[in-house]
Amino acid sequence: MALSAKKQQWLREVEDLAPYPAVLLPLPEGGFDVIFTNLPRLKAYGVNQRQAVMYGVEALTFELGQMIVAGEEPPRPSDPDKLIPDEEEPVGTELVMLEPDKALLKKRLGLIKREKGGPMAATLGRLGKN
């Protein structure tokens, strides 16, 4: 079954998404805020850097998906080499590039074919059990 014109457009937009710069900002009380320079309303938090990055990717993926569905063009990511550090940033502040989870976006937007019955049914079918 072919994708509708709208879903074909969504698929192109998802495929064109690039990594976005994000600032990992250590907090005095512990943990890290994740702030996106191109998406000022978007923010994430994690108790450590690994969790902050994970939640940052999740938030970025959700936000970009919402924008695509709403017909809004996601902003182009800034060139990290051209970003100017804030002199008041606390020690330990780090600029990272976060990649939206394109596979998850495709799944949530219904852009990939799902196996009937899910992965368990597919496995059982291959084994001749269903």
Contacts in CASP RR format, 6 or more apart in sequence:
PFRMAT RR
TARGET T0000
AUTHOR 0000-0000-0000
METHOD contacts of the structure
MODEL  1
MALSAKKQQWLREVEDLAPYPAVLLPLPEGGFDVIFTNLPRLKAYGVNQR
QAVMYGVEALTFELGQMIVAGEEPPRPSDPDKLIPDEEEPVGTELVMLEP
DKALLKKRLGLIKREKGGPMAATLGRLGKN
3 11 0 8 1.000
3 111 0 8 1.000
7 109 0 8 1.000
7 110 0 8 1.000
7 111 0 8 1.000
10 68 0 8 1.000
10 69 0 8 1.000
10 109 0 8 1.000
10 111 0 8 1.000
11 106 0 8 1.000
11 111 0 8 1.000
13 68 0 8 1.000
13 74 0 8 1.000
14 65 0 8 1.000
14 68 0 8 1.000
14 102 0 8 1.000
14 105 0 8 1.000
14 106 0 8 1.000
14 109 0 8 1.000
14 111 0 8 1.000
15 102 0 8 1.000
17 64 0 8 1.000
17 74 0 8 1.000
17 100 0 8 1.000
17 102 0 8 1.000
17 105 0 8 1.000
18 76 0 8 1.000
18 77 0 8 1.000
19 77 0 8 1.000
19 97 0 8 1.000
19 98 0 8 1.000
19 99 0 8 1.000
19 100 0 8 1.000
20 36 0 8 1.000
20 37 0 8 1.000
20 38 0 8 1.000
20 39 0 8 1.000
20 60 0 8 1.000
20 77 0 8 1.000
20 97 0 8 1.000
20 98 0 8 1.000
20 100 0 8 1.000
21 36 0 8 1.000
21 37 0 8 1.000
21 38 0 8 1.000
21 77 0 8 1.000
21 78 0 8 1.000
21 80 0 8 1.000
21 83 0 8 1.000
21 95 0 8 1.000
21 96 0 8 1.000
21 97 0 8 1.000
21 98 0 8 1.000
22 34 0 8 1.000
22 35 0 8 1.000
22 36 0 8 1.000
22 37 0 8 1.000
22 56 0 8 1.000
22 60 0 8 1.000
22 95 0 8 1.000
22 96 0 8 1.000
22 97 0 8 1.000
22 98 0 8 1.000
23 34 0 8 1.000
23 35 0 8 1.000
23 36 0 8 1.000
23 37 0 8 1.000
23 89 0 8 1.000
23 93 0 8 1.000
23 94 0 8 1.000
23 95 0 8 1.000
23 96 0 8 1.000
24 32 0 8 1.000
24 33 0 8 1.000
24 34 0 8 1.000
24 49 0 8 1.000
24 52 0 8 1.000
24 53 0 8 1.000
24 93 0 8 1.000
24 94 0 8 1.000
24 95 0 8 1.000
24 96 0 8 1.000
25 32 0 8 1.000
25 33 0 8 1.000
25 34 0 8 1.000
25 35 0 8 1.000
25 89 0 8 1.000
25 90 0 8 1.000
25 93 0 8 1.000
26 32 0 8 1.000
26 90 0 8 1.000
26 91 0 8 1.000
26 92 0 8 1.000
26 93 0 8 1.000
27 33 0 8 1.000
28 90 0 8 1.000
30 47 0 8 1.000
31 45 0 8 1.000
31 46 0 8 1.000
31 47 0 8 1.000
31 48 0 8 1.000
31 52 0 8 1.000
32 45 0 8 1.000
32 46 0 8 1.000
32 47 0 8 1.000
32 48 0 8 1.000
32 49 0 8 1.000
32 52 0 8 1.000
33 43 0 8 1.000
33 44 0 8 1.000
33 45 0 8 1.000
33 52 0 8 1.000
34 43 0 8 1.000
34 44 0 8 1.000
34 45 0 8 1.000
34 46 0 8 1.000
34 52 0 8 1.000
34 53 0 8 1.000
34 55 0 8 1.000
34 56 0 8 1.000
34 59 0 8 1.000
34 98 0 8 1.000
35 43 0 8 1.000
36 42 0 8 1.000
36 43 0 8 1.000
36 60 0 8 1.000
36 98 0 8 1.000
37 78 0 8 1.000
37 83 0 8 1.000
38 75 0 8 1.000
38 76 0 8 1.000
38 77 0 8 1.000
38 78 0 8 1.000
39 60 0 8 1.000
39 63 0 8 1.000
39 75 0 8 1.000
42 59 0 8 1.000
42 60 0 8 1.000
42 63 0 8 1.000
43 59 0 8 1.000
44 52 0 8 1.000
44 55 0 8 1.000
44 56 0 8 1.000
44 58 0 8 1.000
44 59 0 8 1.000
45 52 0 8 1.000
45 55 0 8 1.000
46 52 0 8 1.000
46 54 0 8 1.000
46 55 0 8 1.000
49 94 0 8 1.000
53 96 0 8 1.000
53 98 0 8 1.000
56 98 0 8 1.000
57 98 0 8 1.000
57 99 0 8 1.000
57 100 0 8 1.000
57 101 0 8 1.000
58 101 0 8 1.000
60 98 0 8 1.000
60 100 0 8 1.000
61 100 0 8 1.000
61 101 0 8 1.000
61 104 0 8 1.000
61 105 0 8 1.000
64 74 0 8 1.000
64 100 0 8 1.000
64 105 0 8 1.000
65 105 0 8 1.000
65 108 0 8 1.000
65 109 0 8 1.000
67 73 0 8 1.000
67 74 0 8 1.000
68 74 0 8 1.000
68 105 0 8 1.000
68 109 0 8 1.000
69 109 0 8 1.000
77 97 0 8 1.000
80 95 0 8 1.000
80 97 0 8 1.000
83 95 0 8 1.000
85 93 0 8 1.000
85 95 0 8 1.000
103 112 0 8 1.000
105 111 0 8 1.000
106 112 0 8 1.000
107 114 0 8 1.000
115 121 0 8 1.000
115 122 0 8 1.000
121 130 0 8 1.000
124 130 0 8 1.000
END
